[in-house]
Amino acid sequence: FKMVDYSKWDKFSAEESSEEDEVSGPSVYKVEKGGSITIPGRNVTIHSKAGAAEAEAKLRAQAAEEKKRKTEAEELAKATRNGANSKTHLWSQTRDAVALCIDCPPATKASQVSIAVTEKHIVLKIAGATHFDRPLFASVQAPAEPEDLDWALETVAGRRVVRVTLAKSKLHGELAMWWPCACEGDERIDVTAIPDRSTTQRSNAASFAEAYRAAHEQFRERVRTQEPMELDLGPASDEEGDGEEDSQLSSATVAATSVASAAAEATTSRDESASAGAASTTSQPSAAPTS
């Protein structure tokens, strides 16, 4: 049996130990009640129990506020689609109807609301006092009875409003009038930029205008190429009247040709004037009938 000599280990000192053999002690952080701390060098935040609940409540409040803003933005977009946001009301429109959302006091009750609509006028009374009295831009289909009117008391984008939906008066055929404003005196919108004016509607309107122009061009061409017409003024009473009859026929032929030429010139002049008028009104947005 041979004894192990441990005396050689006595020559080693603490300074000779390597850094790899050194073990650092634990890092201790103190978090105050209701507070939090972020660990240096790491993207980690530690909350106390009370602080964690507060942080969670703050996140919930932020999410609720964001949802509210999104909802109000959607409500405002719907209430002003194809329309605008005015100082006293919001308004939107479709091909067949226009809807006004008239601002009212927050405490307004439905039982206090009274609305009267005629062909081109609307009056809103609240608790017997006139609150909104404006002429409409164009005519609407006035309800036969007050209870036939489509209205409701709503909150839109944080605003208490009375929403009134009115049917536009029918135009000829499939034509639709897009209103530049709901009430006379309001700032007008550009009806050519209305979202619901589809490409098909614009194409139909352009096709109608082109067909109208082509028809008038054909009419002018027919008038320009019209052959002189001989008019039968009846049999002559005697041989001596032949010369007089020939004279009358010549005069009638000249008169018919002159009428045809005058018609061609008048048509051309009228079309040129119409074109000039259309060009002068293009820069001024207005109601836009479309097919």
DRENPASE-631871 format. One record per residue: chain; x, y, z of N, C-alpha, C in turn; residue number from 1. Coordinates in pm, whole numbers. Last residue first. Layout:
<pts>
PT,A,X,Y,Z,X,Y,Z,X,Y,Z,NUM
...
</pts>
This chain:
<pts>
PT,A,-7551,5828,-6710,-7642,5724,-6756,-7610,5593,-6687,291
PT,A,-7554,6110,-6489,-7486,6004,-6563,-7586,5900,-6604,290
PT,A,-7533,6446,-6394,-7619,6336,-6438,-7537,6235,-6517,289
PT,A,-7390,6608,-6148,-7343,6532,-6264,-7440,6421,-6298,288
PT,A,-7367,6939,-6027,-7438,6812,-6030,-7405,6740,-6158,287
PT,A,-7026,7055,-6052,-7169,7074,-6031,-7234,6940,-6029,286
PT,A,-6720,7234,-6072,-6793,7115,-6033,-6938,7145,-6007,285
PT,A,-6596,7397,-6341,-6682,7429,-6226,-6759,7305,-6185,284
PT,A,-6466,7321,-6570,-6383,7354,-6455,-6463,7383,-6330,283
PT,A,-6673,7288,-6755,-6601,7172,-6707,-6523,7201,-6580,282
PT,A,-6790,7505,-6867,-6847,7457,-6741,-6770,7341,-6684,281
PT,A,-6659,7551,-7102,-6652,7656,-6999,-6705,7609,-6867,280
PT,A,-6720,7328,-7254,-6582,7349,-7212,-6573,7450,-7099,279
PT,A,-6991,7368,-7298,-6949,7252,-7219,-6808,7271,-7169,278
PT,A,-6979,7598,-7458,-7044,7604,-7328,-7002,7490,-7240,277
PT,A,-6850,7496,-7684,-6785,7602,-7607,-6845,7613,-7469,276
PT,A,-7045,7315,-7769,-6913,7267,-7730,-6840,7369,-7646,275
PT,A,-7252,7490,-7828,-7270,7391,-7721,-7137,7338,-7673,274
PT,A,-7140,7627,-8041,-7174,7701,-7919,-7190,7606,-7802,273
PT,A,-7118,7420,-8226,-6997,7487,-8181,-7022,7563,-8051,272
PT,A,-7389,7359,-8259,-7301,7259,-8200,-7172,7320,-8149,271
PT,A,-7480,7599,-8382,-7536,7556,-8252,-7444,7456,-8184,270
PT,A,-7332,7601,-8618,-7314,7709,-8520,-7364,7666,-8383,269
PT,A,-7438,7370,-8742,-7296,7379,-8711,-7270,7483,-8604,268
PT,A,-7707,7449,-8766,-7673,7331,-8687,-7527,7334,-8644,267
PT,A,-7686,7670,-8936,-7741,7688,-8802,-7703,7572,-8711,266
PT,A,-7582,7553,-9170,-7504,7654,-9098,-7553,7671,-8956,265
PT,A,-7795,7380,-9233,-7662,7326,-9207,-7578,7424,-9127,264
PT,A,-8001,7565,-9275,-8015,7465,-9169,-7879,7407,-9133,263
PT,A,-7905,7702,-9497,-7922,7775,-9370,-7933,7678,-9253,262
PT,A,-7919,7497,-9686,-7790,7555,-9650,-7797,7627,-9517,261
PT,A,-8197,7454,-9692,-8107,7344,-9655,-7972,7399,-9610,260
PT,A,-8286,7704,-9784,-8329,7656,-9652,-8235,7547,-9603,259
PT,A,-8170,7708,-10039,-8130,7808,-9939,-8167,7763,-9798,258
PT,A,-8311,7501,-10162,-8166,7490,-10144,-8116,7586,-10038,257
PT,A,-8568,7609,-10159,-8543,7485,-10087,-8395,7467,-10060,256
PT,A,-8528,7837,-10323,-8570,7855,-10184,-8541,7730,-10102,255
PT,A,-8466,7718,-10569,-8367,7803,-10503,-8400,7819,-10355,254
PT,A,-8716,7596,-10616,-8594,7515,-10604,-8485,7592,-10530,253
PT,A,-8886,7815,-10633,-8908,7716,-10526,-8783,7632,-10504,252
PT,A,-8787,7939,-10861,-8783,8011,-10732,-8798,7913,-10616,251
PT,A,-8845,7744,-11050,-8705,7782,-11025,-8692,7851,-10890,250
PT,A,-9124,7742,-11037,-9050,7623,-11000,-8904,7655,-10967,249
PT,A,-9183,8000,-11130,-9219,7964,-10993,-9142,7842,-10946,248
PT,A,-9089,7981,-11390,-9028,8079,-11299,-9057,8044,-11154,247
PT,A,-9264,7794,-11496,-9120,7763,-11488,-9050,7856,-11390,246
PT,A,-9500,7942,-11479,-9486,7822,-11397,-9338,7786,-11380,245
PT,A,-9456,8144,-11665,-9473,8183,-11524,-9451,8063,-11433,244
PT,A,-9445,7992,-11895,-9329,8070,-11854,-9336,8108,-11708,243
PT,A,-9705,7883,-11907,-9587,7798,-11892,-9466,7875,-11843,242
PT,A,-9928,8034,-11955,-9881,8032,-11816,-9755,7950,-11798,241
PT,A,-9996,7999,-12209,-9930,8125,-12177,-9874,8123,-12036,240
PT,A,-10131,7763,-12209,-9995,7766,-12260,-9922,7893,-12222,239
PT,A,-10305,7738,-11892,-10299,7754,-12036,-10154,7761,-12078,238
PT,A,-10275,7645,-11630,-10411,7672,-11679,-10413,7688,-11830,237
PT,A,-10062,7372,-11541,-10078,7510,-11587,-10219,7527,-11644,236
PT,A,-10098,7160,-11248,-10098,7183,-11394,-10121,7330,-11428,235
PT,A,-9874,7201,-10955,-10002,7175,-11021,-9997,7206,-11170,234
PT,A,-9623,7230,-10857,-9720,7332,-10819,-9854,7314,-10890,233
PT,A,-9387,7030,-10733,-9498,7024,-10828,-9606,7121,-10781,232
PT,A,-9048,7112,-10700,-9180,7111,-10638,-9288,7114,-10746,231
PT,A,-8743,6954,-10688,-8840,7020,-10774,-8978,7005,-10713,230
PT,A,-8456,7008,-10485,-8584,6939,-10506,-8674,7023,-10597,229
PT,A,-8108,6950,-10491,-8220,7043,-10509,-8348,6968,-10542,228
PT,A,-7976,6718,-10247,-7996,6756,-10387,-8114,6854,-10396,227
PT,A,-7762,6755,-9973,-7903,6749,-10017,-7915,6799,-10162,226
PT,A,-7523,6764,-9845,-7529,6691,-9973,-7671,6681,-10028,225
PT,A,-7576,6903,-9609,-7479,6959,-9705,-7491,6893,-9842,224
PT,A,-7755,6731,-9482,-7802,6863,-9524,-7708,6922,-9630,223
PT,A,-7589,6513,-9429,-7706,6495,-9515,-7759,6629,-9567,222
PT,A,-7406,6633,-9253,-7360,6583,-9381,-7476,6563,-9478,221
PT,A,-7567,6692,-9033,-7504,6803,-9107,-7460,6757,-9246,220
PT,A,-7632,6428,-8956,-7737,6520,-8998,-7680,6636,-9079,219
PT,A,-7380,6330,-8880,-7450,6269,-8992,-7561,6361,-9046,218
PT,A,-7335,6494,-8662,-7245,6503,-8775,-7310,6441,-8899,217
PT,A,-7534,6409,-8489,-7539,6545,-8542,-7448,6563,-8662,216
PT,A,-7440,6149,-8438,-7572,6169,-8500,-7584,6308,-8561,215
PT,A,-7197,6201,-8308,-7197,6133,-8438,-7329,6153,-8510,214
PT,A,-7284,6318,-8067,-7201,6396,-8159,-7205,6335,-8300,213
PT,A,-7422,6102,-7956,-7493,6227,-7983,-7416,6310,-8085,212
PT,A,-7215,5920,-7922,-7326,5885,-8012,-7404,6011,-8051,211
PT,A,-7062,6057,-7731,-7004,6029,-7863,-7114,5996,-7964,210
PT,A,-7236,6062,-7513,-7192,6189,-7572,-7136,6167,-7712,209
PT,A,-7257,5786,-7465,-7376,5863,-7500,-7337,5993,-7568,208
PT,A,-6993,5727,-7392,-7051,5665,-7512,-7174,5742,-7559,207
PT,A,-6969,5870,-7155,-6885,5907,-7268,-6940,5849,-7398,206
PT,A,-7154,5731,-6999,-7175,5874,-7025,-7093,5919,-7145,205
PT,A,-7034,5478,-6992,-7166,5494,-7053,-7193,5641,-7089,204
PT,A,-6797,5539,-6853,-6789,5491,-6991,-6922,5508,-7063,203
PT,A,-6898,5607,-6606,-6825,5708,-6681,-6817,5669,-6828,202
PT,A,-7010,5357,-6539,-7096,5475,-6551,-7027,5583,-6632,201
PT,A,-6778,5199,-6530,-6884,5166,-6625,-6974,5287,-6649,200
PT,A,-6638,5303,-6319,-6581,5318,-6453,-6685,5292,-6559,199
PT,A,-6873,5456,-6088,-6791,5347,-6141,-6738,5379,-6280,198
PT,A,-6895,5649,-5842,-6914,5669,-5986,-6821,5572,-6057,197
PT,A,-6817,5612,-5583,-6918,5520,-5637,-6955,5549,-5782,196
PT,A,-6630,5824,-5530,-6588,5683,-5536,-6687,5591,-5606,195
PT,A,-6613,6120,-5722,-6694,6040,-5630,-6659,5892,-5643,194
PT,A,-6494,6297,-5890,-6405,6214,-5808,-6481,6127,-5709,193
PT,A,-6681,6454,-6006,-6610,6362,-6096,-6519,6267,-6019,192
PT,A,-6769,6625,-5811,-6852,6507,-5840,-6783,6408,-5934,191
PT,A,-6607,6772,-5566,-6583,6742,-5708,-6658,6613,-5742,190
PT,A,-6830,6957,-5349,-6728,6856,-5375,-6713,6840,-5526,189
PT,A,-6884,7284,-5208,-6913,7179,-5305,-6796,7083,-5322,188
PT,A,-7004,7406,-4900,-6890,7390,-4989,-6914,7269,-5080,187
PT,A,-7348,7519,-4902,-7238,7439,-4851,-7123,7436,-4951,186
PT,A,-7548,7650,-5041,-7457,7731,-4962,-7342,7654,-4902,185
PT,A,-7796,7399,-5010,-7748,7519,-5081,-7660,7602,-4987,184
PT,A,-7689,7077,-4905,-7771,7197,-4886,-7710,7313,-4962,183
PT,A,-7514,6887,-5012,-7646,6845,-4965,-7741,6964,-4955,182
PT,A,-7334,6908,-5323,-7352,6946,-5183,-7493,6904,-5142,181
PT,A,-7334,6788,-5568,-7206,6844,-5522,-7212,6891,-5377,180
PT,A,-7503,6480,-5637,-7507,6614,-5578,-7368,6662,-5539,179
PT,A,-7562,6316,-5929,-7474,6317,-5813,-7466,6461,-5761,178
PT,A,-7840,6179,-6074,-7775,6306,-6045,-7692,6293,-5917,177
PT,A,-7878,5942,-6334,-7866,5968,-6191,-7795,6101,-6172,176
PT,A,-8081,5780,-6582,-7992,5888,-6541,-7993,5905,-6389,175
PT,A,-8242,5595,-6698,-8145,5546,-6600,-8049,5655,-6554,174
PT,A,-8527,5800,-6746,-8456,5676,-6775,-8366,5632,-6661,173
PT,A,-8500,6114,-6590,-8545,6038,-6706,-8461,5912,-6724,172
PT,A,-8501,6092,-6228,-8472,6157,-6354,-8517,6067,-6468,171
PT,A,-8672,6118,-5919,-8632,6037,-6033,-8606,6125,-6156,170
PT,A,-8532,6272,-5629,-8636,6270,-5733,-8584,6196,-5855,169
PT,A,-8388,6069,-5371,-8376,6170,-5476,-8492,6159,-5574,168
PT,A,-8499,6019,-5045,-8491,5962,-5180,-8484,6075,-5282,167
PT,A,-8314,6066,-4746,-8411,6119,-4842,-8389,6055,-4979,166
PT,A,-8267,6017,-4406,-8241,5962,-4539,-8352,6004,-4634,165
PT,A,-8114,6161,-4134,-8234,6167,-4218,-8196,6119,-4357,164
PT,A,-7999,6139,-3806,-7976,6094,-3944,-8110,6093,-4019,163
PT,A,-7887,6353,-3578,-8014,6303,-3629,-7990,6268,-3775,162
PT,A,-7610,6285,-3355,-7670,6337,-3478,-7809,6281,-3498,161
PT,A,-7329,6334,-3164,-7471,6300,-3155,-7542,6366,-3273,160
PT,A,-7011,6206,-3241,-7104,6319,-3254,-7248,6268,-3245,159
PT,A,-6841,5990,-3252,-6842,6069,-3130,-6936,6188,-3133,158
PT,A,-6908,5882,-3502,-6773,5936,-3479,-6769,6029,-3358,157
PT,A,-7237,5920,-3426,-7148,5892,-3538,-7014,5961,-3512,156
PT,A,-7519,5810,-3276,-7389,5868,-3245,-7293,5824,-3355,155
PT,A,-7865,5899,-3362,-7747,5812,-3356,-7625,5888,-3305,154
PT,A,-8196,5873,-3438,-8104,5945,-3350,-7985,5854,-3323,153
PT,A,-8334,5867,-3770,-8294,5800,-3646,-8199,5891,-3569,152
PT,A,-8573,5836,-4044,-8478,5910,-3962,-8447,5833,-3835,151
PT,A,-8775,5849,-4311,-8672,5760,-4257,-8570,5843,-4178,150
PT,A,-9120,5925,-4304,-8983,5974,-4315,-8886,5879,-4245,149
PT,A,-9375,5851,-4248,-9309,5780,-4358,-9163,5821,-4373,148
PT,A,-9480,6020,-4062,-9429,5891,-4013,-9361,5809,-4122,147
PT,A,-9574,6233,-4223,-9453,6250,-4140,-9394,6118,-4093,146
PT,A,-9667,6125,-4555,-9701,6144,-4415,-9573,6157,-4333,145
PT,A,-9531,6134,-4798,-9673,6171,-4795,-9719,6200,-4653,144
PT,A,-9204,6278,-4821,-9295,6174,-4772,-9439,6224,-4767,143
PT,A,-9066,6397,-5128,-9117,6430,-4994,-9214,6321,-4948,142
PT,A,-8802,6321,-5297,-8939,6271,-5289,-8990,6293,-5146,141
PT,A,-8622,6625,-5378,-8632,6489,-5324,-8779,6447,-5325,140
PT,A,-8419,6848,-5576,-8547,6801,-5524,-8539,6656,-5478,139
PT,A,-8107,6981,-5448,-8198,6938,-5556,-8323,6879,-5493,138
PT,A,-8006,7095,-5211,-7945,7128,-5340,-8039,7096,-5456,137
PT,A,-8245,7234,-4976,-8167,7125,-5032,-8112,7164,-5168,136
PT,A,-8235,7493,-4733,-8282,7446,-4864,-8189,7336,-4915,135
PT,A,-8273,7443,-4375,-8190,7467,-4493,-8260,7422,-4621,134
PT,A,-8256,7456,-4050,-8354,7500,-4150,-8277,7538,-4276,133
PT,A,-8236,7332,-3733,-8174,7322,-3865,-8281,7354,-3968,132
PT,A,-8383,7400,-3506,-8240,7370,-3491,-8166,7371,-3624,131
PT,A,-8647,7559,-3356,-8585,7528,-3486,-8435,7514,-3469,130
PT,A,-8796,7401,-3073,-8713,7511,-3126,-8647,7469,-3257,129
PT,A,-8924,7173,-2981,-9005,7283,-3030,-8928,7399,-3090,128
PT,A,-8720,6993,-2930,-8797,7047,-2817,-8873,7173,-2859,127
PT,A,-8595,7072,-3235,-8564,6996,-3114,-8631,7065,-2997,126
PT,A,-8654,7044,-3584,-8683,7111,-3457,-8652,7016,-3341,125
PT,A,-8549,7088,-3908,-8537,7002,-3790,-8560,7086,-3665,124
PT,A,-8646,7099,-4240,-8649,7172,-4113,-8645,7071,-3999,123
PT,A,-8564,7123,-4581,-8570,7039,-4461,-8562,7129,-4337,122
PT,A,-8661,7133,-4926,-8634,7201,-4800,-8644,7101,-4685,121
PT,A,-8779,7055,-5169,-8644,7111,-5170,-8609,7182,-5039,120
PT,A,-9020,6922,-5100,-8944,6881,-5217,-8801,6932,-5217,119
PT,A,-8995,6900,-4739,-9068,6926,-4863,-8978,6890,-4980,118
PT,A,-9005,6777,-4415,-8933,6773,-4543,-9029,6802,-4656,117
PT,A,-8955,6817,-4074,-9046,6845,-4186,-8964,6853,-4314,116
PT,A,-8927,6664,-3759,-8865,6690,-3889,-8973,6712,-3994,115
PT,A,-8850,6674,-3419,-8958,6693,-3517,-8893,6734,-3649,114
PT,A,-8757,6531,-3109,-8722,6558,-3249,-8847,6568,-3337,113
PT,A,-8808,6443,-2860,-8797,6589,-2876,-8778,6629,-3022,112
PT,A,-8795,6172,-2859,-8927,6231,-2841,-8928,6382,-2861,111
PT,A,-8524,6123,-2868,-8602,6104,-2990,-8738,6170,-2980,110
PT,A,-8327,6374,-2701,-8406,6251,-2700,-8492,6244,-2826,109
PT,A,-8003,6512,-2648,-8127,6509,-2727,-8195,6372,-2719,108
PT,A,-7764,6553,-2523,-7874,6502,-2440,-8006,6492,-2516,107
PT,A,-7592,6667,-2716,-7570,6529,-2670,-7688,6470,-2593,106
PT,A,-7761,6850,-2980,-7707,6844,-2844,-7695,6699,-2795,105
PT,A,-7665,6754,-3319,-7764,6797,-3220,-7702,6788,-3082,104
PT,A,-7595,6753,-3669,-7548,6761,-3531,-7659,6812,-3440,103
PT,A,-7735,6535,-3902,-7736,6672,-3851,-7695,6673,-3704,102
PT,A,-7663,6368,-4166,-7645,6345,-4022,-7627,6482,-3959,101
PT,A,-7843,6285,-4454,-7788,6393,-4374,-7779,6347,-4229,100
PT,A,-7822,6111,-4755,-7842,6098,-4611,-7771,6213,-4539,99
PT,A,-7990,6047,-5059,-7892,6130,-4988,-7926,6122,-4839,98
PT,A,-8030,5812,-5335,-8067,5873,-5207,-7954,5958,-5151,97
PT,A,-7943,5693,-5573,-8086,5714,-5554,-8123,5792,-5428,96
PT,A,-7669,5669,-5577,-7735,5712,-5700,-7879,5756,-5673,95
PT,A,-7597,5807,-5251,-7588,5699,-5349,-7652,5753,-5477,94
PT,A,-7420,6009,-5006,-7520,5986,-5111,-7491,5860,-5189,93
PT,A,-7391,6200,-4700,-7345,6100,-4796,-7454,6081,-4900,92
PT,A,-7285,6440,-4456,-7379,6392,-4557,-7311,6295,-4653,91
PT,A,-7301,6601,-4138,-7232,6512,-4230,-7333,6473,-4337,90
PT,A,-7326,6940,-4014,-7380,6810,-4052,-7280,6731,-4136,89
PT,A,-7206,7179,-3961,-7328,7147,-3886,-7384,7009,-3917,88
PT,A,-6976,7178,-4122,-6970,7226,-3985,-7090,7182,-3901,87
PT,A,-6945,6867,-4310,-6970,7011,-4296,-6970,7049,-4149,86
PT,A,-6796,6637,-4490,-6811,6669,-4348,-6824,6820,-4336,85
PT,A,-6955,6480,-4778,-6855,6561,-4710,-6891,6578,-4563,84
PT,A,-6987,6217,-5017,-7036,6345,-4965,-6924,6420,-4896,83
PT,A,-6915,5961,-5068,-6967,6037,-5183,-7021,6173,-5140,82
PT,A,-6948,5915,-4726,-6915,5852,-4854,-6989,5923,-4968,81
PT,A,-6986,6000,-4469,-6947,6102,-4567,-6912,6041,-4703,80
PT,A,-7043,5784,-4311,-7137,5896,-4307,-7105,6005,-4409,79
PT,A,-6819,5621,-4356,-6950,5577,-4404,-7047,5694,-4412,78
PT,A,-6621,5770,-4228,-6608,5740,-4371,-6742,5699,-4430,77
PT,A,-6716,5767,-3966,-6706,5894,-4038,-6697,5872,-4188,76
PT,A,-6693,5494,-3907,-6825,5559,-3903,-6824,5689,-3981,75
PT,A,-6414,5463,-3926,-6502,5388,-4017,-6640,5451,-4021,74
PT,A,-6333,5629,-3716,-6287,5658,-3853,-6376,5587,-3955,73
PT,A,-6448,5497,-3501,-6494,5632,-3535,-6453,5671,-3677,72
PT,A,-6294,5259,-3503,-6440,5254,-3522,-6494,5390,-3565,71
PT,A,-6038,5359,-3450,-6064,5288,-3575,-6213,5285,-3606,70
PT,A,-6073,5467,-3195,-6033,5554,-3306,-6063,5489,-3440,69
PT,A,-6138,5230,-3054,-6234,5340,-3062,-6202,5433,-3179,68
PT,A,-5900,5087,-3075,-6022,5032,-3135,-6128,5141,-3153,67
PT,A,-5735,5257,-2926,-5705,5234,-3067,-5828,5178,-3140,66
PT,A,-5854,5231,-2676,-5850,5362,-2740,-5823,5349,-2890,65
PT,A,-5807,4960,-2623,-5945,5009,-2632,-5951,5143,-2703,64
PT,A,-5528,4957,-2612,-5595,4878,-2715,-5739,4925,-2734,63
PT,A,-5488,5120,-2387,-5435,5162,-2516,-5504,5087,-2630,62
PT,A,-5607,4963,-2190,-5661,5096,-2218,-5614,5146,-2355,61
PT,A,-5438,4740,-2192,-5579,4724,-2227,-5643,4858,-2264,60
PT,A,-5201,4860,-2103,-5207,4802,-2237,-5351,4784,-2284,59
PT,A,-5279,4929,-1845,-5240,5034,-1938,-5247,4983,-2082,58
PT,A,-5318,4680,-1729,-5433,4771,-1742,-5403,4882,-1842,57
PT,A,-5055,4588,-1735,-5157,4519,-1813,-5279,4607,-1835,56
PT,A,-4937,4765,-1553,-4892,4764,-1692,-4994,4696,-1783,55
PT,A,-5073,4692,-1321,-5087,4829,-1373,-5046,4836,-1520,54
PT,A,-4985,4432,-1288,-5128,4457,-1305,-5152,4595,-1365,53
PT,A,-4711,4481,-1249,-4755,4400,-1362,-4903,4424,-1391,52
PT,A,-4708,4624,-1007,-4667,4691,-1130,-4712,4615,-1254,51
PT,A,-4782,4426,-826,-4871,4541,-845,-4838,4613,-976,50
PT,A,-4555,4262,-859,-4690,4208,-880,-4789,4320,-906,49
PT,A,-4303,4437,-1046,-4355,4380,-922,-4497,4332,-949,48
PT,A,-4148,4341,-1350,-4244,4420,-1276,-4273,4353,-1141,47
PT,A,-3868,4363,-1553,-3932,4288,-1445,-4023,4383,-1368,46
PT,A,-3774,4338,-1884,-3825,4426,-1779,-3901,4343,-1677,45
PT,A,-3515,4289,-2107,-3606,4224,-2013,-3645,4324,-1906,44
PT,A,-3298,4285,-2294,-3427,4348,-2321,-3535,4281,-2236,43
PT,A,-2986,4348,-2131,-3088,4255,-2180,-3220,4330,-2199,42
PT,A,-2820,4536,-2026,-2767,4450,-2130,-2867,4352,-2187,41
PT,A,-2981,4533,-1708,-2882,4594,-1799,-2831,4492,-1900,40
PT,A,-3324,4481,-1675,-3193,4421,-1653,-3095,4479,-1752,39
PT,A,-3541,4720,-1546,-3492,4657,-1667,-3350,4606,-1642,38
PT,A,-3815,4715,-1318,-3673,4737,-1342,-3634,4662,-1468,37
PT,A,-4093,4876,-1151,-4036,4779,-1244,-3889,4812,-1263,36
PT,A,-4342,4907,-883,-4246,4955,-981,-4199,4846,-1074,35
PT,A,-4500,4817,-679,-4567,4892,-786,-4474,4942,-893,34
PT,A,-4229,4826,-466,-4370,4791,-479,-4436,4881,-584,33
PT,A,-3913,4790,-635,-4001,4852,-538,-4146,4812,-565,32
PT,A,-3690,4536,-671,-3801,4604,-737,-3895,4659,-630,31
PT,A,-3351,4478,-687,-3463,4504,-596,-3569,4586,-670,30
PT,A,-3146,4218,-795,-3212,4343,-825,-3331,4358,-732,29
PT,A,-2840,4055,-805,-2960,4076,-726,-3017,4214,-757,28
PT,A,-2663,3807,-966,-2699,3950,-965,-2832,3965,-894,27
PT,A,-2444,3564,-806,-2571,3602,-868,-2595,3753,-861,26
PT,A,-2083,3570,-869,-2199,3551,-784,-2327,3596,-854,25
PT,A,-1881,3391,-1101,-1933,3515,-1044,-2058,3487,-964,24
PT,A,-1620,3174,-1069,-1765,3177,-1086,-1817,3302,-1019,23
PT,A,-1320,3091,-1227,-1389,3179,-1135,-1538,3182,-1168,22
PT,A,-1207,2947,-1420,-1245,2872,-1300,-1323,2957,-1202,21
PT,A,-1142,3134,-1605,-1248,3042,-1640,-1298,2965,-1520,20
PT,A,-924,3258,-1495,-1051,3331,-1493,-1168,3238,-1523,19
PT,A,-729,3023,-1293,-766,3092,-1417,-902,3161,-1402,18
PT,A,-521,3059,-1005,-641,3002,-1067,-680,3086,-1188,17
PT,A,-317,3186,-883,-284,3108,-1000,-405,3044,-1066,16
PT,A,-404,3304,-653,-380,3392,-768,-356,3312,-895,15
PT,A,-408,3102,-462,-537,3145,-520,-517,3229,-644,14
PT,A,-136,2872,-528,-199,2982,-455,-329,3021,-527,13
PT,A,42,2566,-478,-52,2647,-558,-114,2754,-470,12
PT,A,182,2417,-293,257,2518,-368,166,2608,-452,11
PT,A,25,2216,-193,45,2333,-107,117,2446,-181,10
PT,A,31,2006,-357,-77,2099,-377,-63,2224,-293,9
PT,A,233,1848,-261,260,1930,-380,149,2032,-405,8
PT,A,135,1695,-52,209,1817,-17,234,1906,-138,7
PT,A,16,1455,-80,-64,1574,-116,12,1704,-93,6
PT,A,101,1146,-175,163,1266,-119,86,1389,-169,5
PT,A,-47,849,-74,-48,959,-172,7,1082,-105,4
PT,A,118,539,11,48,660,53,60,766,-56,3
PT,A,63,214,-92,147,333,-105,66,456,-73,2
PT,A,85,-120,0,0,0,0,87,123,0,1
</pts>
